Amino acid sequence: MTEDKSPSKATIYDVADHAGVAISTVSRVLNDSQDVADGTRDKVHRAIQELQFRPNRTAKSLAEHTRKTISVAVPTFTTPFHNELLKGVRDRLDDEDVDMLLCDLEWEAPQRTLRNFLEGGAMDGLLLVGVTADNELAEELSMLGAPVVLVGTHLDNFDSFYWEEEPGARLAVEHLLEQGYSRIGMITTPHNNRIRNARVAGYRQALEEAGIEFDPDLVVHGHTRKHDGFSEESGYEAMQDLFALDQPVEAAFASSDVQAIGAWQALREEGLEVPDDFAFVGYDDIKVSRFVGLTSVAQNMHDVGNTATDLLLSRLKKQGPEEYVSRLVEPRLQVRKSSQRR
């Protein structure tokens, strides 16, 4: 017999095991599907009662809700990058009778934090940002009984808005090459992840297509781990490594605008001017970049947040498109003074 668990510990998997049915059957019972035999439905309900399982959402809770709640889960809401997206979400919700519940997933273990969050309470819709979902997590999301819109990743059978990182990195480096720079460094993060690897690949491809041999010594990162390495401190530290090279670089592509801003400060302390002595291109096109004159690869985060929220709301109202939306957001280079030769 399955060991009894407290309400905070019992999961949908425990219910399925206790009732001797598939997880998909439990999901259909929770969502009041008629495609379940009466005897099977009774077994599932008994398991739910005995385990004191509290599902995230049920038909009853939906009926009781007079005001909808959407959850927005992000790796962190303290970075300028995610703030841009959250502003887009907020702007779209201004005229809606909908509450927003914000979840900080934390950089170190976003999937684990997300699972804990999903087990913690009811939600009517979920906007999930920047989390790569494995098959198990994808199955859990599909059983929420609530619409889910993904941002920054793509999965079949989910609405998603996502980017391809290599083309954006190529745009940045190709621009520096067009400006006449040939010895170009790259500031990245210490983490071996999908975004980091794709942007390095784009950097390398642009150089090699221009006939310039890729030099791994020109790819540097700081040691500060905050925000997964996408921080001003990390950019400042990485710039120190570029200074230490035997043959100096004349320009750099930074994997984020905040890294570029930190590196820019390191240049100032060396008495160097941008762009007279050194050129920069960043990534993300956060708001401050427009004021300091930083050339950057725009990901249109405000617009994506706004549009993704609009789609989520339409799903809540049963007014969305019949097919899942899968939208590739094209990067755009916003050219400013930091990369332009005078």
N, C-alpha and C positions, 0 to 999 in steps of 0.2 A: 504493500500500500504506500502511496505517495505520502511523504511526511508533510504534516500540516505546516503552513507558513503564515506569518503575519501579513496583514493587508499590504504593508509597504514592500514586502518581499515577493509575494506571489505574482507570477507573470502569466501571460497568455500561454506560454509553453507548459507551465505547471498545470493549468486548467486542461489543456489538451491531453496531457499525460494522465491526469487523474480521471478524466472521463473516458479515456481510451479512444480518442478520435483525433483526426488531423487538425493542425492549427487552423487551416482554412475553414474547417467546420465551425470551430469556435468563433472565428471572425464573422461567419454568416449569421450565427446566433446573436452575437453582439449587435449586429447591424439589422436585426429583425428580418432577415431574408426568409422568404417562404419556402426556399429550396432546401429544407431540412426536415427530415422525418420527425414526427412528434416524440417518439421514444428517444431519439438522439438528442433532440432539443432539451428534453427533461434531464438527460444525463449531464449535459453541459451546465444547465442551471443548477443542478445539485452540486456539481464540482465547484462552480462559482461561489455558492453559498458556503460549502464546507471549507473552502480555502480562504473565504472572505476576500475574494479577488475584487478589486475595484477597477473596472475598465476605464480607459481614457475617455471614451465617449460611448453613450448608448442612446437608443431612440428616446428613452424617457428624458435623459438630460437635455437632449436637443429640444424636446417639446417644452421643457421648463425655461429654457433660455429666452429672454426677451431681448437681450443685447448680445451680439456675437463677439467672440474673442479670437483674434488671430495671434499666433505666436511667431516671432521673428528670432531665429537662432543664428548667431554669428560667432566666428572664432573669438572676436573681441569687439566691443563697441567703443573702445578708447582710441582707435587709430583713425587718422583722417580719411583713409580709404573707405573704411566701413561707415564712418560718419556721413560720407557723401551718399551712400546707398540708403542709410536710415533717414536722411532728409527727404529723399524721394518717396520712401514709404510714408513718412509722416505727412508730406504734402498731399498725397493721394487720399489719406484717411481723414483729412481736415473736415470734409463735408459728409462723412459717413458715421452712422451710429454704430461704431465698431470700436472695441477696446484693443489695444496692442500690448502683448506681453513679451518682454524682451529677455532673451536667454543668452548669457555670455558662455560660450562653449569651452573657452580656455584653449590656448594653443597646444598645450602638452598632450591632451587626450580628448579631442573633440567628440569622437564617436561614443566614448564611454559617458561623457557628460550629457550628450544628447539622449542616450538611452535612459539615463536616470531622469532626465527632464520629461521624456515621453511617458514614463511610468508615473509621474508625479501628479497629473491632473488633467482636466478636460481642456480641449481646445476645439475650435471650429474650423481652423485652417492653419497651415504651417508654411512659412517662408524660410527655407533652409539655405544658408549662405556658406560657401567655401568649405564644404565637407564632402570628401570623396566617400561615397557609400559602397560598401561591399555587398555581396548578395544577401547576407543575413540582415543587414540594416535596411536594404531595399525592401525585403519582405516585411520587416516590421513597419516601415513607413506605409506600405501598401495596405496594411491591416489597421491603420489608424481609424478608418471610417471617416476621414476628413481629407479635404483636398490639400495637396502638397505641391508647392512650386519650388524648384531648385534654382539656385543662382550660383554660377561658377563651376558647375559640373553638369554632366549630361547622363541621364539614365533612360532606357526604354521604359515606356508606360508611365512616365512622369512629365509634367510640364517643366521645361528647363530653359534658362538663359545662360549661355556659357561663352567662353572666349577660347581661341587658340593662341597660345602664348608665343610660339615661334614667329608668326608674321609680325607681331608687334615689336619684338626684339629686332627683327630684320629692318623694319622701318627706321628704328632709332639709329642703328649702326650705319645703314645706307645713307642716312642724312649726314652723319658725321663724315663719311667718306666723300660725299658730294661736296662738302665744305673744304675738302683738301686735307683732312686729317688722315693719317695712315697708322700711327702707333696709338691704338685705342685700348684703354683698359676697360674692365668690367667689374662693377661692384655688385656682389650677389650675397647670398646668405650661406651659413655653414650647414644648412640642412639639405640632405639629399632627397628632395621631393619633386613632385611632378612640375610645379611652377618653376622652381629653380632650374631643373634640368632642361625644360623646354626653352627658357629664355637664354640659357647658355648655348643651346643648340642653334637658336636663331642668330645670336651674336657670331658664333663660329661660321655659320653658313654665309652670312653677309661678307665676312672677311675673306673667306676662301673663294667666293664668287668674284671678288675684286682682285684675286691673285695674291692675297696676303696670307702667309702661313699662320695658322692658329698657334698661339703661345700660351700654354696653361698658366705660366707665371703671371700673366696679365689679368687673370681672373682671381679676384681677391674678395675677402669678406672680413668683417669685424668679429670680435669674440663676444659681444653683448648678445644675449639670447632673447632679450625682451622682444615681444611681438614677432617671434619666430625669426629674428634677425632683420626684420624690416623696420629699422629705427634710425633716428638721427645719430645716436651713439655708434651704432654699427657702421654707418657710412663714414663717420669721422675716423674711426679706427681703420677702416679699409683704405682710406685715403693715405694714412700714414704708411701703409704697406706699399702703395704705389710710389710714394716719395722715396722709399728705400731701394727701389730698383736701380741697378747699375745704369741702365739707359732709361731716362724718364719718359713717361707717356705725355701726350699733348692733349688728350681728350679722354672722356670716360662715359660709358653708358651705365647708369645705375638701375638696379631692378625695381626701385621704388623712388618716388619723389622725396620721401623723408630721408632716405639714405643719401640722395644727392644733396639735400640741404645740409646734412651733417658734414658731408665731404667738402662742400662749398666753404663752410666755416674753417675747416682745416687749411684750405687754400688761403683764406684771408690771413690766418695766423702766420703763414709763410710769406706774406706780402705779395701774393699773386692775385691778379684780377681776372674775372670772367667777363667776356670771352677773350680779352686781349692776350692772356697768358695760358689759358686753359679753357676747354669747352666741355659742357655737360649736356646730356640728355637723360631725363628721368622717365618714370613709368607710373601711370595712374591718373595724372593731371588733376591732382587735388586742388582745392580752392587757393591755397597759399601760393602755388606755383604760378598762378596767373598774375599775382602781385609782385613776385620777386623776379619775374622774367625767365622762368625755367622752361625750356623746351621739354615736352613730355608726350608720352604715348597715352592718349585718352581712351579710357574704357567706358566712359559715359555712365558712371555709377549712379548718378542721380536719376537719369532717365530710366535705367534698368530697374532701380528700386521702385520707381513710379509705375512703370509698365507691368512689372511682375506682380505688384500689389493689385493693380487693376484686374489682372487675369485671375488672381486668387479671389478677389471679391466677386467676379463674374461666376466663378465656380461655386461659391457659397450661395449665390442667388439662382443657381441652376441655369445660368444664361451663357455659359462659356461655349467655345467651339466644340464640336463633336470629337474631333481628333486632338490628341495631345499636342501642345505647342512645343516645338524644339527650335530655338532661335539662336543662331550664331551671331554674336555681336562683333562687328568688324572694328579693329583698332584704327585710330586716326592719330596722325602726328600733328601736334600743336607746336608750331615753330615760334620760338621767342628768342630773346637776345643771348641767352646763355650758350647757344651753339653756333651763332652766326659770326663769321669772320668780318672784320671791319676793313 
